[in-house]
Amino acid sequence: MNARLIPLRPAGAPTAAPRSDEALMRACAGGEQAALGELYDRHHTVVRRFAARLTGSSDVEDLVQSTFLEVWRSAPRFQARAQVRTWLLGIANNLVRRQRRDQVRRRAAINVLMDNTATPLSPEGTWQDRLLMERVQSALQSLTPDQRAAFILCELEELKGVEAAEVLGIRPGTLWRRLFDARRALRDALEGVRE
C-alpha cells in the first residue's frame, strides 16, 4: 500500500514571504517573541563571528545572548536609521566595550572579596576598599537567589554558561537572563566606586 503525502497547503498556493528585518523589529517592539527568534536565526552567526573576532575569548555565546536581550529591550527605540544588521553589530560592540570596563570593576570587587587581608597602600585605599566591599556585599545580597547563584557560578567560580545552567538545572537562555540582570544590578551598585 502506497502512502501519499498530503501537502500542508494547496498546490499553487503562495508561500508567505519572509518578513523584513525592519518588520521583525517592529514586531519585537510590539512584544512578539517569535520575531526576536526570527532575528536571532537570521543574524546570530554574524553577531557571533563579530564578537569572536572582537574579543578573541571563549565567552562569545554570553555576548551573543546579551546582544539579543538588548535588542529585545531596545526594539521600541529602533528608528531604522541604519540597517538592522548594522544596529545589531553596534549593540554587540557597545556590549564588548562595557564588558571590558565592567570586568575591571568586577575584578577589583572580587579581589577585595577574595583577599580582604591585603595591606592597603594608603588610608584612602583602605576607605575605598571598605566602601567597595560593602557595596559588593550589599549588591550581592540584593540579588535574587537565582541571580546570585548564576553570578557566583559564572563570575566567581568561572564556569562556562552551559555548565552553570546544567548545575542549576535550567535552560541556558534562563541562565543568560539571570546573569544579565545580576551583572546590570552589580554594575549599577558599583558605578563610580572605582575607575
Secondary structure, DSSP 4 states (H G I P E B T S, - for coil): -PPPPPPSS-TTPPPPPPPPHHHHHHHHHTT-HHHHHHHHHHHHHHHHHHHHHHH-SS-HHHHHHHHHHHHHHHGGG---SS-HHHHHHHHHHHHHHHHHHHHHHHHHHHHHHH-TTSPPSSHHHHHHHHHHHHHHHHHHHHS-HHHHHHHIIIIIS---HHHHHHHHTS-HHHHHHHHHHHHHHHHHHHTTT--
